[in-house]
Amino acid sequence: MFPRLLRVLALIVAGGLSIVPVEASTPITIIVSGLEKQIYLPAILAERLGYFADEGLDVRLLNATAGVEAQNELLTGAAQGVVGFYDHTIALQGRGNYVVSLVQFARAPGEVELVAEPLAERITSASQLKGLRLGVAGLGSSTDFLTRYIAHLNGLKFGDYRMIPFEAGNRFIEAMKQGKIDAGMTTEPTAGRLLKTTGAKVLIDLRTPESTWAVIGGCYPGAAFYVRASWLSAHREEAGKLAMAFVRAMHYIAAHGAAEIADQLPNDYFEGDKPLYVERLSESKAMFTADGRMPSGCPETTLKVLSSFSKALREKEIDLRQTYTTEFVDAAEKTLAASEKN
């Protein structure tokens, strides 16, 4: 606690602010599209390491089964922010809803397409998914988007396969073990558990920027923190504080090994196998950005992917500049850099 207090005081001095007691703000609800998923690690770390509290924020992290559920909660006003995939900001603008990504957590989706054991030897290419039942986190989710695009790249039409929502975790694992799906896209630690306990195999790997580029032909950014544009215009101070907390979480991930990071997490995240969790995190940690900024070219590739199967996006002029901003990340980085000099 004492080192954290010193860091907070350094930030205050760097920002030229007077040292006064910080009162907790109005509660801020953030929906996370699967708190236990490694792709959304910065959210739970910001909470566990006390970064929200350091900013005087009262943040409530709530769990959702898929990104589409989280975005719906945001649009109804039930939440002030979402930790989900950046691609939803583009998809929503196509429907007339403007949301803005403030912090980009990942440079890659962090997802894998797994083939169930009975078909593992026969299915060696995405072009062979025709006629199969494919598991996704939810219809309208990012796994839905990516599955459609990969199928499109491999010459398949939407009716050539069937997508079935099974979220992630135990439901996804049981669906594959029981033969309810033939293949499916999921994330860690679900993928690691399936690979260890069954004969499933990886067909498509989107866990790193390099493997994603090889499959998609460009950068496809994954996890991000986004809010409604209307909320942002009225709550810029809170937005800046949230960005600071998340940027500090990104710095923590970049500066620590997988084992050290896992030590900060609740035990139930490991499903009784912490070494496996650490192993899988170590292999996919490269997907995270070091500073929370949007990598160059990623929004354009994302729009290209979504437009391949979305008539609404093809018919509407999408302004990518309204889907993300680096303003608050830039300000956080400047303050952190100043604090390190003092």
C-alpha positions in Angstrom: 0.0 0.0 0.0 2.8 2.4 0.9 4.5 2.3 -2.6 1.1 2.9 -4.1 0.6 6.0 -1.9 4.0 7.3 -3.1 3.0 6.8 -6.7 -0.3 8.6 -6.2 1.5 11.5 -4.6 3.9 11.7 -7.4 1.1 11.8 -9.9 -0.5 14.6 -8.0 2.7 16.6 -7.9 3.3 16.0 -11.6 -0.1 17.2 -12.4 0.3 20.4 -10.4 -2.7 19.6 -8.2 -3.1 20.4 -4.5 -3.0 17.4 -2.2 -6.6 17.1 -0.9 -8.7 14.1 0.3 -10.2 12.3 -2.8 -13.9 11.5 -2.4 -15.3 8.5 -4.4 -17.2 9.6 -7.4 -20.7 8.5 -8.5 -20.5 4.7 -9.2 -19.4 3.9 -12.7 -20.7 0.6 -14.1 -18.5 -1.2 -16.7 -19.7 -4.3 -18.4 -17.0 -6.8 -19.3 -17.6 -9.3 -22.0 -16.2 -12.1 -19.9 -14.2 -11.0 -16.8 -12.3 -14.3 -16.7 -11.1 -14.1 -20.3 -7.4 -13.3 -20.7 -8.2 -10.9 -23.5 -9.9 -8.6 -21.0 -7.2 -8.9 -18.4 -6.5 -5.2 -18.0 -10.0 -4.7 -16.5 -9.6 -7.0 -13.6 -6.0 -5.9 -13.1 -7.0 -2.2 -12.9 -9.4 -3.2 -10.1 -7.2 -5.7 -8.2 -4.2 -3.3 -8.3 -6.3 -0.4 -7.0 -5.8 1.8 -10.0 -9.5 2.8 -10.1 -9.4 3.7 -6.4 -6.2 5.7 -6.9 -8.2 7.9 -9.3 -11.0 8.3 -6.8 -13.4 6.2 -8.9 -16.0 3.9 -7.7 -16.0 1.4 -10.5 -18.3 -1.7 -10.6 -17.2 -4.4 -13.1 -20.1 -6.6 -14.2 -19.8 -9.8 -16.2 -21.5 -10.4 -19.6 -21.5 -13.6 -21.6 -20.7 -11.9 -25.0 -19.9 -8.5 -26.5 -23.3 -8.1 -28.1 -24.9 -8.4 -24.6 -22.5 -5.8 -23.2 -23.1 -3.3 -26.0 -26.8 -3.6 -25.5 -26.4 -2.8 -21.8 -24.4 0.3 -22.8 -27.0 1.5 -25.2 -29.8 1.3 -22.7 -27.8 3.3 -20.2 -27.5 0.4 -17.8 -23.7 0.9 -18.0 -21.3 3.8 -18.6 -18.7 1.7 -20.4 -17.9 -1.6 -21.9 -14.7 -3.7 -22.1 -15.2 -5.6 -25.3 -13.9 -5.7 -28.9 -13.2 -2.5 -30.8 -15.1 -3.8 -33.8 -18.4 -3.1 -32.1 -17.8 0.7 -32.3 -17.9 0.3 -36.1 -20.8 -2.0 -36.2 -22.8 0.3 -33.9 -22.1 3.4 -36.0 -23.5 1.5 -39.0 -26.8 1.3 -37.0 -26.6 5.0 -36.0 -25.2 4.5 -32.5 -22.0 6.4 -31.8 -19.6 4.9 -29.3 -15.9 5.7 -28.8 -13.0 3.5 -27.8 -10.8 5.3 -25.2 -8.2 2.7 -24.5 -7.1 -0.1 -26.9 -6.1 -3.1 -24.9 -5.1 -5.5 -27.7 -3.4 -5.6 -31.1 -4.9 -8.9 -32.0 -8.2 -10.7 -31.2 -6.6 -13.3 -28.9 -9.0 -15.9 -30.3 -8.5 -19.4 -31.8 -10.7 -21.6 -34.0 -10.6 -25.1 -32.5 -11.7 -28.3 -34.2 -13.3 -31.0 -32.0 -11.5 -34.3 -31.6 -13.6 -36.4 -33.9 -12.8 -34.1 -36.9 -9.4 -32.9 -35.8 -7.4 -35.1 -38.3 -9.8 -34.5 -41.2 -10.3 -30.7 -41.0 -7.1 -29.0 -42.0 -8.4 -25.8 -43.6 -11.1 -23.3 -43.0 -12.5 -24.2 -46.5 -13.5 -27.5 -45.0 -15.9 -26.0 -42.4 -18.7 -26.3 -44.9 -21.7 -28.1 -43.4 -20.4 -27.9 -39.8 -21.7 -26.4 -36.6 -19.5 -23.6 -35.4 -19.5 -22.4 -31.9 -19.3 -18.6 -31.2 -19.7 -16.5 -28.0 -22.9 -15.0 -29.3 -24.7 -14.1 -32.5 -23.5 -10.6 -33.3 -20.4 -11.0 -31.2 -16.8 -10.5 -32.4 -16.4 -14.3 -32.7 -19.4 -14.2 -35.1 -17.8 -11.4 -37.1 -14.4 -13.2 -37.4 -16.0 -16.5 -38.2 -18.0 -15.0 -41.0 -14.9 -13.2 -42.5 -12.6 -16.2 -42.3 -15.3 -18.4 -43.9 -15.7 -15.7 -46.6 -11.9 -15.7 -47.3 -12.1 -19.4 -47.7 -14.9 -19.4 -50.3 -17.8 -20.2 -48.0 -21.2 -18.5 -48.0 -23.1 -17.7 -44.8 -25.5 -20.6 -45.4 -22.7 -23.1 -45.8 -22.3 -23.5 -42.1 -24.3 -23.0 -38.9 -23.2 -20.8 -36.0 -24.3 -21.8 -32.5 -23.8 -19.5 -29.5 -22.1 -21.2 -26.5 -20.3 -18.3 -24.8 -16.9 -19.5 -23.4 -15.7 -21.4 -20.4 -17.6 -24.5 -19.2 -20.5 -24.2 -21.6 -18.2 -24.0 -24.7 -16.1 -26.9 -23.4 -19.1 -29.1 -22.7 -20.6 -28.3 -26.1 -17.5 -29.5 -27.9 -17.1 -32.5 -25.7 -20.7 -33.5 -26.2 -20.6 -33.1 -30.0 -23.0 -30.1 -30.0 -20.5 -28.1 -32.1 -17.9 -29.4 -34.6 -15.6 -26.5 -34.3 -15.6 -23.1 -32.6 -13.9 -19.8 -31.9 -12.9 -19.1 -28.3 -10.3 -17.5 -26.2 -7.9 -18.4 -23.3 -8.2 -20.0 -20.8 -11.0 -21.9 -22.5 -8.9 -22.9 -25.4 -6.0 -24.2 -23.2 -8.4 -26.3 -21.2 -9.9 -27.9 -24.3 -6.5 -28.6 -25.8 -5.2 -30.2 -22.6 -8.3 -32.4 -21.8 -9.4 -33.4 -25.3 -8.0 -34.2 -28.7 -9.1 -30.8 -30.1 -6.7 -29.0 -32.3 -6.1 -25.4 -33.3 -7.2 -24.6 -36.9 -6.8 -20.9 -36.9 -4.7 -18.8 -34.5 -5.5 -15.2 -33.9 -3.7 -14.8 -30.6 -0.8 -12.7 -31.8 -0.5 -9.7 -34.2 1.7 -11.9 -36.5 -0.6 -14.8 -36.7 -3.6 -12.5 -37.1 -2.0 -10.7 -40.0 -1.2 -14.1 -41.7 -4.9 -15.1 -41.5 -6.7 -11.8 -42.1 -4.1 -9.8 -44.1 -4.0 -6.9 -41.7 -4.2 -5.7 -38.1 -7.5 -6.6 -36.3 -7.5 -5.0 -32.8 -9.3 -6.9 -30.1 -10.2 -5.8 -26.6 -10.8 -2.2 -25.9 -12.6 0.1 -23.4 -15.4 2.1 -25.1 -18.2 4.5 -24.0 -21.1 6.2 -25.7 -20.1 9.5 -27.4 -22.9 11.3 -25.6 -21.6 10.1 -22.2 -18.0 11.1 -23.1 -19.0 14.7 -23.9 -20.6 15.1 -20.5 -18.0 13.2 -18.4 -14.6 14.0 -19.8 -13.0 14.2 -16.3 -14.2 10.6 -15.5 -13.1 9.4 -18.9 -9.6 10.7 -18.2 -9.4 9.0 -14.9 -10.6 5.7 -16.3 -8.0 6.0 -19.1 -5.3 6.5 -16.5 -6.3 3.4 -14.6 -6.4 1.3 -17.7 -3.1 2.7 -19.1 -1.4 1.8 -15.8 -2.8 -1.7 -16.2 -1.3 -1.9 -19.7 2.1 -0.8 -18.3 1.8 -3.5 -15.6 1.2 -6.2 -18.1 4.1 -5.0 -20.3 6.5 -4.9 -17.3 5.6 -8.3 -15.6 5.7 -11.9 -16.5 2.7 -14.2 -16.8 3.3 -15.8 -13.4 3.5 -12.4 -11.7 0.3 -11.2 -13.4 -1.5 -14.4 -12.5 -0.6 -13.9 -8.8 -2.8 -10.8 -8.9 -6.0 -12.6 -10.0 -8.7 -14.5 -8.2 -8.1 -18.2 -7.8 -11.3 -19.1 -9.6 -9.9 -17.7 -12.8 -7.6 -20.7 -13.0 -10.3 -23.5 -12.9 -7.9 -25.5 -10.7 -4.9 -25.3 -13.1 -2.9 -22.2 -12.5 0.2 -23.5 -14.3 -1.9 -24.0 -17.5 -3.3 -20.5 -17.1 0.2 -19.0 -16.8 1.5 -21.1 -19.7 -1.3 -19.9 -22.0 -1.0 -16.2 -20.9 2.8 -16.4 -21.5 2.1 -17.5 -25.1 -0.5 -14.9 -25.9 0.7 -11.9 -23.9 2.1 -10.3 -27.1 -1.5 -9.4 -28.1 -1.6 -6.6 -25.6 -0.6 -3.0 -26.5 2.1 -1.5 -24.2 0.4 1.8 -23.8 -3.3 1.6 -24.7 -3.0 3.3 -28.1 -4.7 2.2 -31.3 -2.1 0.7 -33.7 -1.9 2.3 -37.1 -4.0 0.7 -39.8 -6.1 -1.4 -37.5 -9.4 0.5 -37.8 -9.3 0.4 -41.6 -8.8 -3.4 -41.6 -11.6 -3.9 -39.1 -14.0 -1.9 -41.3 -12.9 -4.0 -44.3 -13.7 -7.2 -42.4 -17.1 -6.1 -41.2 -18.1 -4.6 -44.6 -17.4 -8.0 -46.3 -20.7 -9.3 -44.8 -22.6 -6.2 -43.6 -24.7 -4.5 -46.1 -25.5 -1.7 -43.7 -21.8 -0.9 -43.4 -21.2 -1.0 -47.2 -24.1 1.4 -47.8 -23.1 3.9 -45.1 -20.2 6.2 -44.9 -18.4 5.2 -41.7 -16.2 7.8 -40.0 -13.5 5.9 -38.3 -12.3 9.0 -36.5 -15.4 8.8 -34.4 -14.8 5.2 -33.3 -11.7 5.8 -31.2 -9.6 8.6 -29.7 -6.1 8.6 -28.3 -6.6 11.9 -26.5 -7.1 10.4 -23.0 -4.3 7.8 -23.4 -1.9 10.5 -24.6 -2.8 12.6 -21.5 -2.3 9.6 -19.2 1.1 8.8 -20.7 2.2 12.4 -20.4 1.3 12.4 -16.7 3.0 9.1 -16.0 6.1 10.1 -17.8 6.3 13.3 -15.7 5.8 11.3 -12.5 8.7 9.0 -13.4 11.1 12.0 -13.6 10.2 13.2 -10.1 
